[in-house]
Amino acid sequence: RSTNAALDTATSNAAALNASLLQSQSAAAASILASTGAVAASLATSQSVGAASLTAFAASVSATEASLALSQSAALGLTLSSASANSLSFTGTLSTATLALASTAAAADASL
């Protein structure tokens, strides 16, 4: 009888230990799932923020490119305008020289 009582006690203790282990496993599994979910949410948020940051950077690059194109266009316009003014000035100088040459030729003819 005392052996049976000892076995009953051991069996009862083993069952209690098993129940405790199952409860601990369940709690650990729930904790791991919660932690995994939090990490996944954090990663999703980081990816979203990173994507928004990349989109903003791409927009900034586009704006910079547009600004550069506008500046280049304006600079080219000023250069062409300046070249045109220089051409008109040269044409005026050439016209004055032609008139002076014609006048000199006329004076030479008159003196002959």
A tleap script that builds the chain and sets N, CA, C and O, in Angstrom:
source leaprc.protein.ff14SB
mol = sequence {
  NARG SER THR ASN ALA ALA LEU ASP THR ALA
  THR SER ASN ALA ALA ALA LEU ASN ALA SER
  LEU LEU GLN SER GLN SER ALA ALA ALA ALA
  SER ILE LEU ALA SER THR GLY ALA VAL ALA
  ALA SER LEU ALA THR SER GLN SER VAL GLY
  ALA ALA SER LEU THR ALA PHE ALA ALA SER
  VAL SER ALA THR GLU ALA SER LEU ALA LEU
  SER GLN SER ALA ALA LEU GLY LEU THR LEU
  SER SER ALA SER ALA ASN SER LEU SER PHE
  THR GLY THR LEU SER THR ALA THR LEU ALA
  LEU ALA SER THR ALA ALA ALA ALA ASP ALA
  SER CLEU
}
set mol.1.N position { 0.814 -1.196 0.000 }
set mol.1.CA position { 0.000 0.000 0.000 }
set mol.1.C position { 0.856 1.259 0.000 }
set mol.1.O position { 0.529 2.237 -0.672 }
set mol.2.N position { 1.940 1.236 0.743 }
set mol.2.CA position { 2.773 2.433 0.770 }
set mol.2.C position { 3.441 2.634 -0.578 }
set mol.2.O position { 3.698 3.770 -0.976 }
set mol.3.N position { 3.727 1.540 -1.290 }
set mol.3.CA position { 4.293 1.659 -2.633 }
set mol.3.C position { 3.272 2.261 -3.575 }
set mol.3.O position { 3.595 3.117 -4.400 }
set mol.4.N position { 2.017 1.798 -3.442 }
set mol.4.CA position { 0.958 2.364 -4.270 }
set mol.4.C position { 0.760 3.848 -3.975 }
set mol.4.O position { 0.549 4.643 -4.890 }
set mol.5.N position { 0.825 4.210 -2.726 }
set mol.5.CA position { 0.665 5.613 -2.332 }
set mol.5.C position { 1.818 6.443 -2.893 }
set mol.5.O position { 1.612 7.561 -3.365 }
set mol.6.N position { 3.035 5.890 -2.838 }
set mol.6.CA position { 4.195 6.601 -3.378 }
set mol.6.C position { 4.059 6.752 -4.882 }
set mol.6.O position { 4.379 7.802 -5.438 }
set mol.7.N position { 3.586 5.704 -5.539 }
set mol.7.CA position { 3.382 5.780 -6.995 }
set mol.7.C position { 2.290 6.784 -7.337 }
set mol.7.O position { 2.407 7.550 -8.293 }
set mol.8.N position { 1.220 6.765 -6.534 }
set mol.8.CA position { 0.143 7.732 -6.772 }
set mol.8.C position { 0.653 9.165 -6.618 }
set mol.8.O position { 0.314 10.049 -7.403 }
set mol.9.N position { 1.472 9.371 -5.592 }
set mol.9.CA position { 2.033 10.706 -5.350 }
set mol.9.C position { 2.959 11.106 -6.503 }
set mol.9.O position { 2.908 12.237 -6.987 }
set mol.10.N position { 3.803 10.169 -6.933 }
set mol.10.CA position { 4.719 10.454 -8.038 }
set mol.10.C position { 3.948 10.745 -9.310 }
set mol.10.O position { 4.290 11.658 -10.061 }
set mol.11.N position { 2.892 9.953 -9.549 }
set mol.11.CA position { 2.058 10.165 -10.743 }
set mol.11.C position { 1.384 11.530 -10.684 }
set mol.11.O position { 1.338 12.252 -11.679 }
set mol.12.N position { 0.868 11.873 -9.520 }
set mol.12.CA position { 0.209 13.155 -9.331 }
set mol.12.C position { 1.195 14.306 -9.535 }
set mol.12.O position { 0.883 15.309 -10.178 }
set mol.13.N position { 2.401 14.135 -8.968 }
set mol.13.CA position { 3.435 15.171 -9.129 }
set mol.13.C position { 3.845 15.322 -10.598 }
set mol.13.O position { 4.040 16.433 -11.090 }
set mol.14.N position { 3.971 14.182 -11.288 }
set mol.14.CA position { 4.341 14.212 -12.708 }
set mol.14.C position { 3.254 14.904 -13.524 }
set mol.14.O position { 3.555 15.684 -14.428 }
set mol.15.N position { 2.001 14.623 -13.211 }
set mol.15.CA position { 0.889 15.266 -13.924 }
set mol.15.C position { 0.884 16.767 -13.680 }
set mol.15.O position { 0.653 17.556 -14.597 }
set mol.16.N position { 1.142 17.153 -12.438 }
set mol.16.CA position { 1.176 18.584 -12.106 }
set mol.16.C position { 2.340 19.266 -12.833 }
set mol.16.O position { 2.195 20.372 -13.354 }
set mol.17.N position { 3.494 18.592 -12.863 }
set mol.17.CA position { 4.658 19.135 -13.565 }
set mol.17.C position { 4.385 19.256 -15.051 }
set mol.17.O position { 4.739 20.258 -15.672 }
set mol.18.N position { 3.753 18.232 -15.625 }
set mol.18.CA position { 3.405 18.244 -17.051 }
set mol.18.C position { 2.452 19.400 -17.356 }
set mol.18.O position { 2.616 20.110 -18.348 }
set mol.19.N position { 1.454 19.577 -16.486 }
set mol.19.CA position { 0.510 20.680 -16.676 }
set mol.19.C position { 1.233 22.019 -16.592 }
set mol.19.O position { 0.951 22.934 -17.366 }
set mol.20.N position { 2.168 22.131 -15.648 }
set mol.20.CA position { 2.934 23.368 -15.503 }
set mol.20.C position { 3.794 23.632 -16.739 }
set mol.20.O position { 3.891 24.763 -17.218 }
set mol.21.N position { 4.423 22.554 -17.249 }
set mol.21.CA position { 5.248 22.703 -18.459 }
set mol.21.C position { 4.398 23.113 -19.658 }
set mol.21.O position { 4.799 23.971 -20.444 }
set mol.22.N position { 3.230 22.501 -19.795 }
set mol.22.CA position { 2.330 22.876 -20.896 }
set mol.22.C position { 1.910 24.335 -20.786 }
set mol.22.O position { 1.845 25.050 -21.786 }
set mol.23.N position { 1.627 24.769 -19.564 }
set mol.23.CA position { 1.240 26.177 -19.351 }
set mol.23.C position { 2.402 27.107 -19.709 }
set mol.23.O position { 2.190 28.149 -20.329 }
set mol.24.N position { 3.630 26.736 -19.324 }
set mol.24.CA position { 4.805 27.546 -19.645 }
set mol.24.C position { 5.044 27.600 -21.157 }
set mol.24.O position { 5.375 28.651 -21.707 }
set mol.25.N position { 4.871 26.447 -21.820 }
set mol.25.CA position { 5.046 26.409 -23.277 }
set mol.25.C position { 4.019 27.302 -23.963 }
set mol.25.O position { 4.336 28.027 -24.906 }
set mol.26.N position { 2.806 27.238 -23.480 }
set mol.26.CA position { 1.739 28.048 -24.058 }
set mol.26.C position { 2.036 29.539 -23.882 }
set mol.26.O position { 1.870 30.333 -24.809 }
set mol.27.N position { 2.479 29.902 -22.673 }
set mol.27.CA position { 2.813 31.310 -22.410 }
set mol.27.C position { 3.992 31.754 -23.265 }
set mol.27.O position { 3.994 32.867 -23.791 }
set mol.28.N position { 5.007 30.881 -23.407 }
set mol.28.CA position { 6.178 31.222 -24.230 }
set mol.28.C position { 5.778 31.380 -25.692 }
set mol.28.O position { 6.240 32.294 -26.375 }
set mol.29.N position { 4.906 30.475 -26.171 }
set mol.29.CA position { 4.454 30.562 -27.562 }
set mol.29.C position { 3.686 31.865 -27.795 }
set mol.29.O position { 3.869 32.523 -28.820 }
set mol.30.N position { 2.834 32.231 -26.849 }
set mol.30.CA position { 2.069 33.484 -26.985 }
set mol.30.C position { 3.007 34.685 -26.981 }
set mol.30.O position { 2.807 35.633 -27.740 }
set mol.31.N position { 4.024 34.647 -26.131 }
set mol.31.CA position { 4.988 35.739 -26.051 }
set mol.31.C position { 5.778 35.855 -27.356 }
set mol.31.O position { 6.012 36.956 -27.854 }
set mol.32.N position { 6.186 34.703 -27.903 }
set mol.32.CA position { 6.944 34.712 -29.169 }
set mol.32.C position { 6.075 35.256 -30.295 }
set mol.32.O position { 6.533 36.054 -31.111 }
set mol.33.N position { 4.811 34.818 -30.334 }
set mol.33.CA position { 3.910 35.322 -31.385 }
set mol.33.C position { 3.705 36.827 -31.269 }
set mol.33.O position { 3.719 37.543 -32.271 }
set mol.34.N position { 3.516 37.302 -30.042 }
set mol.34.CA position { 3.323 38.746 -29.836 }
set mol.34.C position { 4.567 39.516 -30.246 }
set mol.34.O position { 4.477 40.563 -30.887 }
set mol.35.N position { 5.728 38.993 -29.876 }
set mol.35.CA position { 6.989 39.648 -30.210 }
set mol.35.C position { 7.208 39.654 -31.719 }
set mol.35.O position { 7.621 40.660 -32.295 }
set mol.36.N position { 6.925 38.516 -32.347 }
set mol.36.CA position { 7.075 38.423 -33.803 }
set mol.36.C position { 6.149 39.411 -34.504 }
set mol.36.O position { 6.534 40.065 -35.474 }
set mol.37.N position { 4.917 39.508 -33.995 }
set mol.37.CA position { 3.971 40.459 -34.587 }
set mol.37.C position { 4.446 41.889 -34.440 }
set mol.37.O position { 4.304 42.689 -35.364 }
set mol.38.N position { 5.013 42.222 -33.278 }
set mol.38.CA position { 5.518 43.584 -33.062 }
set mol.38.C position { 6.697 43.879 -33.982 }
set mol.38.O position { 6.796 44.974 -34.536 }
set mol.39.N position { 7.593 42.902 -34.147 }
set mol.39.CA position { 8.741 43.092 -35.037 }
set mol.39.C position { 8.273 43.262 -36.479 }
set mol.39.O position { 8.777 44.120 -37.205 }
set mol.40.N position { 7.298 42.434 -36.895 }
set mol.40.CA position { 6.776 42.544 -38.261 }
set mol.40.C position { 6.133 43.912 -38.487 }
set mol.40.O position { 6.318 44.520 -39.541 }
set mol.41.N position { 5.378 44.397 -37.498 }
set mol.41.CA position { 4.745 45.716 -37.624 }
set mol.41.C position { 5.793 46.817 -37.704 }
set mol.41.O position { 5.659 47.764 -38.479 }
set mol.42.N position { 6.833 46.680 -36.898 }
set mol.42.CA position { 7.910 47.670 -36.903 }
set mol.42.C position { 8.625 47.681 -38.253 }
set mol.42.O position { 8.939 48.744 -38.788 }
set mol.43.N position { 8.879 46.489 -38.798 }
set mol.43.CA position { 9.536 46.408 -40.109 }
set mol.43.C position { 8.653 47.011 -41.203 }
set mol.43.O position { 9.143 47.710 -42.090 }
set mol.44.N position { 7.361 46.737 -41.134 }
set mol.44.CA position { 6.437 47.299 -42.124 }
set mol.44.C position { 6.440 48.820 -42.053 }
set mol.44.O position { 6.447 49.500 -43.079 }
set mol.45.N position { 6.436 49.348 -40.826 }
set mol.45.CA position { 6.473 50.804 -40.658 }
set mol.45.C position { 7.777 51.377 -41.209 }
set mol.45.O position { 7.774 52.404 -41.887 }
set mol.46.N position { 8.890 50.707 -40.914 }
set mol.46.CA position { 10.184 51.173 -41.417 }
set mol.46.C position { 10.227 51.152 -42.941 }
set mol.46.O position { 10.749 52.075 -43.567 }
set mol.47.N position { 9.677 50.096 -43.532 }
set mol.47.CA position { 9.642 50.011 -44.993 }
set mol.47.C position { 8.794 51.130 -45.577 }
set mol.47.O position { 9.154 51.728 -46.591 }
set mol.48.N position { 7.672 51.409 -44.936 }
set mol.48.CA position { 6.785 52.468 -45.408 }
set mol.48.C position { 7.474 53.829 -45.330 }
set mol.48.O position { 7.407 54.631 -46.261 }
set mol.49.N position { 8.139 54.071 -44.194 }
set mol.49.CA position { 8.868 55.348 -44.030 }
set mol.49.C position { 9.996 55.431 -45.047 }
set mol.49.O position { 10.221 56.484 -45.643 }
set mol.50.N position { 10.706 54.325 -45.248 }
set mol.50.CA position { 11.793 54.311 -46.234 }
set mol.50.C position { 11.284 54.578 -47.640 }
set mol.50.O position { 11.906 55.320 -48.400 }
set mol.51.N position { 10.149 53.972 -47.991 }
set mol.51.CA position { 9.569 54.187 -49.318 }
set mol.51.C position { 9.156 55.648 -49.499 }
set mol.51.O position { 9.378 56.238 -50.557 }
set mol.52.N position { 8.556 56.222 -48.464 }
set mol.52.CA position { 8.157 57.635 -48.538 }
set mol.52.C position { 9.380 58.529 -48.682 }
set mol.52.O position { 9.360 59.513 -49.421 }
set mol.53.N position { 10.444 58.177 -47.971 }
set mol.53.CA position { 11.676 58.955 -48.052 }
set mol.53.C position { 12.276 58.874 -49.457 }
set mol.53.O position { 12.736 59.878 -50.001 }
set mol.54.N position { 12.269 57.681 -50.035 }
set mol.54.CA position { 12.794 57.521 -51.402 }
set mol.54.C position { 11.944 58.294 -52.405 }
set mol.54.O position { 12.473 58.899 -53.338 }
set mol.55.N position { 10.634 58.272 -52.213 }
set mol.55.CA position { 9.745 59.021 -53.111 }
set mol.55.C position { 10.038 60.522 -53.024 }
set mol.55.O position { 10.098 61.216 -54.039 }
set mol.56.N position { 10.218 61.005 -51.799 }
set mol.56.CA position { 10.531 62.429 -51.611 }
set mol.56.C position { 11.878 62.768 -52.238 }
set mol.56.O position { 12.032 63.831 -52.840 }
set mol.57.N position { 12.856 61.870 -52.101 }
set mol.57.CA position { 14.174 62.108 -52.691 }
set mol.57.C position { 14.077 62.146 -54.214 }
set mol.57.O position { 14.691 62.996 -54.859 }
set mol.58.N position { 13.301 61.220 -54.786 }
set mol.58.CA position { 13.126 61.200 -56.246 }
set mol.58.C position { 12.478 62.498 -56.723 }
set mol.58.O position { 12.862 63.047 -57.755 }
set mol.59.N position { 11.494 62.983 -55.967 }
set mol.59.CA position { 10.845 64.259 -56.324 }
set mol.59.C position { 11.843 65.404 -56.247 }
set mol.59.O position { 11.832 66.304 -57.087 }
set mol.60.N position { 12.703 65.368 -55.241 }
set mol.60.CA position { 13.727 66.401 -55.089 }
set mol.60.C position { 14.702 66.378 -56.258 }
set mol.60.O position { 15.089 67.425 -56.778 }
set mol.61.N position { 15.099 65.163 -56.671 }
set mol.61.CA position { 16.013 65.036 -57.820 }
set mol.61.C position { 15.338 65.576 -59.076 }
set mol.61.O position { 15.965 66.287 -59.862 }
set mol.62.N position { 14.068 65.244 -59.269 }
set mol.62.CA position { 13.341 65.738 -60.444 }
set mol.62.C position { 13.268 67.262 -60.440 }
set mol.62.O position { 13.471 67.906 -61.469 }
set mol.63.N position { 12.978 67.827 -59.271 }
set mol.63.CA position { 12.894 69.290 -59.167 }
set mol.63.C position { 14.243 69.931 -59.467 }
set mol.63.O position { 14.315 70.965 -60.130 }
set mol.64.N position { 15.321 69.302 -58.970 }
set mol.64.CA position { 16.660 69.824 -59.226 }
set mol.64.C position { 16.991 69.753 -60.714 }
set mol.64.O position { 17.557 70.688 -61.279 }
set mol.65.N position { 16.631 68.635 -61.341 }
set mol.65.CA position { 16.877 68.494 -62.780 }
set mol.65.C position { 16.111 69.550 -63.569 }
set mol.65.O position { 16.643 70.152 -64.501 }
set mol.66.N position { 14.858 69.766 -63.183 }
set mol.66.CA position { 14.046 70.773 -63.870 }
set mol.66.C position { 14.654 72.161 -63.693 }
set mol.66.O position { 14.696 72.954 -64.634 }
set mol.67.N position { 15.120 72.445 -62.489 }
set mol.67.CA position { 15.742 73.736 -62.210 }
set mol.67.C position { 17.011 73.922 -63.043 }
set mol.67.O position { 17.254 74.994 -63.598 }
set mol.68.N position { 17.811 72.858 -63.119 }
set mol.68.CA position { 19.033 72.932 -63.925 }
set mol.68.C position { 18.715 73.145 -65.399 }
set mol.68.O position { 19.371 73.934 -66.078 }
set mol.69.N position { 17.700 72.433 -65.885 }
set mol.69.CA position { 17.310 72.583 -67.288 }
set mol.69.C position { 16.862 74.021 -67.558 }
set mol.69.O position { 17.198 74.602 -68.590 }
set mol.70.N position { 16.099 74.586 -66.616 }
set mol.70.CA position { 15.641 75.966 -66.767 }
set mol.70.C position { 16.824 76.936 -66.762 }
set mol.70.O position { 16.880 77.867 -67.565 }
set mol.71.N position { 17.769 76.703 -65.845 }
set mol.71.CA position { 18.951 77.563 -65.771 }
set mol.71.C position { 19.776 77.481 -67.051 }
set mol.71.O position { 20.246 78.494 -67.568 }
set mol.72.N position { 19.943 76.254 -67.553 }
set mol.72.CA position { 20.703 76.080 -68.794 }
set mol.72.C position { 20.008 76.779 -69.950 }
set mol.72.O position { 20.644 77.427 -70.782 }
set mol.73.N position { 18.676 76.632 -69.984 }
set mol.73.CA position { 17.907 77.275 -71.051 }
set mol.73.C position { 18.050 78.796 -70.973 }
set mol.73.O position { 18.240 79.462 -71.990 }
set mol.74.N position { 17.958 79.336 -69.761 }
set mol.74.CA position { 18.087 80.786 -69.582 }
set mol.74.C position { 19.486 81.249 -69.962 }
set mol.74.O position { 19.646 82.284 -70.609 }
set mol.75.N position { 20.496 80.487 -69.563 }
set mol.75.CA position { 21.875 80.856 -69.888 }
set mol.75.C position { 22.100 80.812 -71.402 }
set mol.75.O position { 22.760 81.684 -71.968 }
set mol.76.N position { 21.539 79.783 -72.049 }
set mol.76.CA position { 21.674 79.680 -73.503 }
set mol.76.C position { 20.976 80.843 -74.186 }
set mol.76.O position { 21.483 81.397 -75.161 }
set mol.77.N position { 19.790 81.215 -73.659 }
set mol.77.CA position { 19.067 82.353 -74.216 }
set mol.77.C position { 19.877 83.635 -74.103 }
set mol.77.O position { 19.932 84.421 -75.049 }
set mol.78.N position { 20.512 83.854 -72.940 }
set mol.78.CA position { 21.341 85.048 -72.760 }
set mol.78.C position { 22.548 85.024 -73.693 }
set mol.78.O position { 22.929 86.051 -74.257 }
set mol.79.N position { 23.145 83.842 -73.850 }
set mol.79.CA position { 24.307 83.722 -74.738 }
set mol.79.C position { 23.907 84.023 -76.177 }
set mol.79.O position { 24.611 84.743 -76.886 }
set mol.80.N position { 22.770 83.469 -76.607 }
set mol.80.CA position { 22.312 83.728 -77.981 }
set mol.80.C position { 21.961 85.198 -78.168 }
set mol.80.O position { 22.247 85.783 -79.212 }
set mol.81.N position { 21.343 85.789 -77.154 }
set mol.81.CA position { 20.996 87.203 -77.226 }
set mol.81.C position { 22.257 88.061 -77.332 }
set mol.81.O position { 22.314 89.009 -78.115 }
set mol.82.N position { 23.258 87.713 -76.537 }
set mol.82.CA position { 24.522 88.432 -76.572 }
set mol.82.C position { 25.207 88.270 -77.927 }
set mol.82.O position { 25.753 89.228 -78.475 }
set mol.83.N position { 25.172 87.050 -78.462 }
set mol.83.CA position { 25.786 86.803 -79.776 }
set mol.83.C position { 25.067 87.600 -80.853 }
set mol.83.O position { 25.689 88.136 -81.771 }
set mol.84.N position { 23.742 87.670 -80.726 }
set mol.84.CA position { 22.966 88.447 -81.700 }
set mol.84.C position { 23.319 89.927 -81.627 }
set mol.84.O position { 23.476 90.587 -82.654 }
set mol.85.N position { 23.441 90.443 -80.408 }
set mol.85.CA position { 23.817 91.855 -80.236 }
set mol.85.C position { 25.211 92.112 -80.807 }
set mol.85.O position { 25.447 93.129 -81.460 }
set mol.86.N position { 26.129 91.178 -80.554 }
set mol.86.CA position { 27.492 91.328 -81.093 }
set mol.86.C position { 27.473 91.312 -82.618 }
set mol.86.O position { 28.216 92.051 -83.264 }
set mol.87.N position { 26.618 90.464 -83.186 }
set mol.87.CA position { 26.515 90.385 -84.645 }
set mol.87.C position { 25.987 91.693 -85.217 }
set mol.87.O position { 26.476 92.180 -86.236 }
set mol.88.N position { 24.970 92.264 -84.540 }
set mol.88.CA position { 24.434 93.551 -85.003 }
set mol.88.C position { 25.482 94.653 -84.902 }
set mol.88.O position { 25.590 95.507 -85.782 }
set mol.89.N position { 26.245 94.621 -83.826 }
set mol.89.CA position { 27.300 95.611 -83.638 }
set mol.89.C position { 28.348 95.485 -84.735 }
set mol.89.O position { 28.808 96.481 -85.294 }
set mol.90.N position { 28.722 94.222 -85.037 }
set mol.90.CA position { 29.712 93.998 -86.081 }
set mol.90.C position { 29.179 94.471 -87.439 }
set mol.90.O position { 29.905 95.059 -88.240 }
set mol.91.N position { 27.894 94.198 -87.673 }
set mol.91.CA position { 27.269 94.637 -88.929 }
set mol.91.C position { 27.293 96.158 -89.033 }
set mol.91.O position { 27.563 96.711 -90.099 }
set mol.92.N position { 27.011 96.826 -87.922 }
set mol.92.CA position { 27.053 98.291 -87.914 }
set mol.92.C position { 28.460 98.809 -88.184 }
set mol.92.O position { 28.638 99.757 -88.948 }
set mol.93.N position { 29.459 98.190 -87.559 }
set mol.93.CA position { 30.851 98.596 -87.761 }
set mol.93.C position { 31.262 98.381 -89.224 }
set mol.93.O position { 31.929 99.219 -89.829 }
set mol.94.N position { 30.846 97.240 -89.768 }
set mol.94.CA position { 31.173 96.927 -91.166 }
set mol.94.C position { 30.503 97.931 -92.105 }
set mol.94.O position { 31.101 98.362 -93.090 }
set mol.95.N position { 29.273 98.296 -91.798 }
set mol.95.CA position { 28.555 99.273 -92.605 }
set mol.95.C position { 29.262 100.629 -92.565 }
set mol.95.O position { 29.411 101.289 -93.594 }
set mol.96.N position { 29.697 101.041 -91.362 }
set mol.96.CA position { 30.416 102.317 -91.218 }
set mol.96.C position { 31.727 102.277 -92.004 }
set mol.96.O position { 32.088 103.245 -92.675 }
set mol.97.N position { 32.426 101.164 -91.916 }
set mol.97.CA position { 33.698 101.028 -92.645 }
set mol.97.C position { 33.457 101.069 -94.148 }
set mol.97.O position { 34.235 101.660 -94.897 }
set mol.98.N position { 32.373 100.435 -94.581 }
set mol.98.CA position { 32.046 100.430 -96.022 }
set mol.98.C position { 31.752 101.846 -96.505 }
set mol.98.O position { 32.199 102.253 -97.578 }
set mol.99.N position { 30.989 102.598 -95.695 }
set mol.99.CA position { 30.691 103.986 -96.063 }
set mol.99.C position { 31.972 104.829 -96.104 }
set mol.99.O position { 32.154 105.651 -97.003 }
set mol.100.N position { 32.838 104.620 -95.140 }
set mol.100.CA position { 34.091 105.373 -95.100 }
set mol.100.C position { 34.939 105.038 -96.325 }
set mol.100.O position { 35.548 105.922 -96.927 }
set mol.101.N position { 34.973 103.773 -96.685 }
set mol.101.CA position { 35.749 103.350 -97.861 }
set mol.101.C position { 35.161 103.958 -99.137 }
set mol.101.O position { 35.892 104.406 -100.021 }
set mol.102.N position { 33.840 103.966 -99.213 }
set mol.102.CA position { 33.178 104.541 -100.386 }
set mol.102.C position { 33.465 106.040 -100.469 }
set mol.102.O position { 33.687 106.584 -101.551 }
set mol.103.N position { 33.459 106.696 -99.311 }
set mol.103.CA position { 33.732 108.133 -99.275 }
set mol.103.C position { 35.166 108.416 -99.699 }
set mol.103.O position { 35.438 109.358 -100.444 }
set mol.104.N position { 36.087 107.572 -99.204 }
set mol.104.CA position { 37.492 107.735 -99.573 }
set mol.104.C position { 37.687 107.500 -101.072 }
set mol.104.O position { 38.443 108.212 -101.732 }
set mol.105.N position { 37.000 106.502 -101.588 }
set mol.105.CA position { 37.087 106.199 -103.026 }
set mol.105.C position { 36.527 107.365 -103.853 }
set mol.105.O position { 37.088 107.736 -104.884 }
set mol.106.N position { 35.414 107.931 -103.380 }
set mol.106.CA position { 34.812 109.052 -104.098 }
set mol.106.C position { 35.746 110.258 -104.085 }
set mol.106.O position { 35.890 110.951 -105.092 }
set mol.107.N position { 36.388 110.506 -102.924 }
set mol.107.CA position { 37.316 111.629 -102.823 }
set mol.107.C position { 38.514 111.408 -103.728 }
set mol.107.O position { 39.017 112.344 -104.350 }
set mol.108.N position { 38.972 110.153 -103.799 }
set mol.108.CA position { 40.112 109.850 -104.680 }
set mol.108.C position { 39.738 110.060 -106.118 }
set mol.108.O position { 40.527 110.611 -106.886 }
set mol.109.N position { 38.545 109.631 -106.509 }
set mol.109.CA position { 38.075 109.829 -107.874 }
set mol.109.C position { 37.955 111.307 -108.217 }
set mol.109.O position { 38.284 111.738 -109.322 }
set mol.110.N position { 37.481 112.066 -107.248 }
set mol.110.CA position { 37.300 113.504 -107.468 }
set mol.110.C position { 38.643 114.198 -107.639 }
set mol.110.O position { 38.765 115.154 -108.405 }
set mol.111.N position { 39.655 113.707 -106.917 }
set mol.111.CA position { 40.949 114.350 -106.997 }
set mol.111.C position { 41.657 114.010 -108.305 }
set mol.111.O position { 42.550 114.740 -108.735 }
set mol.112.N position { 41.264 112.906 -108.939 }
set mol.112.CA position { 41.869 112.524 -110.220 }
set mol.112.C position { 41.258 113.394 -111.279 }
set mol.112.O position { 41.601 113.269 -112.454 }
savepdb mol mol.pdb
quit
